[in-house]
Amino acid sequence: MGLFDFLTHEIAIDLGTANVLVIFKDQIVVDEPSIVALDRSTSKVIAVGRMAMQMHEKTHENIKTIRPLKDGVIADFESAEVMMREMIKMIYPKKKWFSPSYKMVICIPSGITEVEKRAVFNSAERAGSKETYLIHEPMAAALGIGIDVGEPVGNMIIDIGGGTTEIAVIALMGIVCDESIRIAGDDFTMNIVDYMRRQHNILIGERTAENIKINIGAALVDLEEPPEDYPVNGRDLMTGVPKQIMIGYSEIANCLDKSISKIEEAVLRALESTPPELAADIYKTGIYMTGGGAMLRGLDKRLSQKTRLPVHIADDPLRAVVRGTGIALKTPEAYPFLMKK
């Protein structure tokens, strides 16, 4: 068995639209943005992850940056494969003299199609995986925050990632009902870009919008502990000259309102389709939120007001899904909901 372990490495991957996280030997060893920078003429990889993100929207015509995942699924097959391979290499600080085979557990959105599943399986295989399992994000999130998914008790999970929002009611090792909508962190970012252009006649890039979201993003116009106004640099659309303006969190709350309303509607739809006995459990246990979107100021309070249920944010919402994927990796045979090719 020791020799077998030496030749096969077990890794858990949260293949997200915004970030890729990898667990190896119970440690999160890779936490990088899901982006690749390529040389246009040779198609060679210049950078992956954080290095590529620093180049994003700042490149000349010989370099292009690609985000291989869109709405939680693989949009660019070749780039996704390259990104996975390069990120797996990051596990090893020193160059290895042999290439091990891998046993992988990869998490995917619950609303994924069979074709999209096959794309993930194929990318993993070409990145060196000999044995690949897939796990749905809400299930991985439930495991990651310490819920006993085998109990006959209903638990509702809302996982707001970069590309999708996954809402699921879980009981007895399975998803009883779920809603998967393609409105999440990336949409919030684009809402901010559009708002700045419409309201302030200033053009900003994705990275600036992302920083605005992190620093002053909010779901409510009245917060108990409001963040300070944030300086935004961009290009004036009237004069074409760079300029700076100050933005408050309540403006961002207004511009995100439509997208958050769609998430609220999806939560209510999921609650409507929940069997009554499980709904009774959810009334007692409340709703659990994971994913980067859970960190948006006031979102838990807003969802709680809408559903009249307690809403709990996971301790480390960004890493809950990958931790759950890592738990499933240890004993895949104990979790019948894992999908194997």
URGI-V246188 format. One record per run of one state. SS is the DSSP state (hx for helix, st for strand, lp for the rest). FROM is the first residue (numbers start at 0). TO is the last residue. If there is no record, write none. Layout:
<<SS,FROM,TO> <SS,FROM,TO>>
This chain:
<<lp,0,0> <hx,1,6> <st,7,14> <lp,15,17> <st,18,23> <lp,24,25> <st,26,32> <lp,33,34> <st,35,38> <lp,39,43> <st,44,47> <lp,48,48> <hx,49,54> <lp,55,61> <st,62,65> <lp,66,67> <st,68,69> <lp,70,71> <st,72,73> <lp,74,75> <hx,76,88> <lp,89,99> <st,100,107> <lp,108,112> <hx,113,125> <lp,126,127> <st,128,135> <hx,136,143> <lp,144,153> <st,154,159> <lp,160,163> <st,164,170> <lp,171,172> <st,173,180> <lp,181,183> <hx,184,199> <lp,200,200> <st,201,202> <lp,203,204> <hx,205,215> <lp,216,216> <st,217,217> <lp,218,228> <st,229,235> <lp,236,240> <st,241,246> <lp,247,247> <hx,248,271> <lp,272,274> <hx,275,284> <lp,285,285> <st,286,289> <lp,290,290> <hx,291,294> <lp,295,295> <st,296,296> <lp,297,297> <hx,298,306> <lp,307,309> <st,310,312> <lp,313,318> <hx,319,329> <lp,330,330> <hx,331,333> <lp,334,337> <st,338,339> <lp,340,340>>
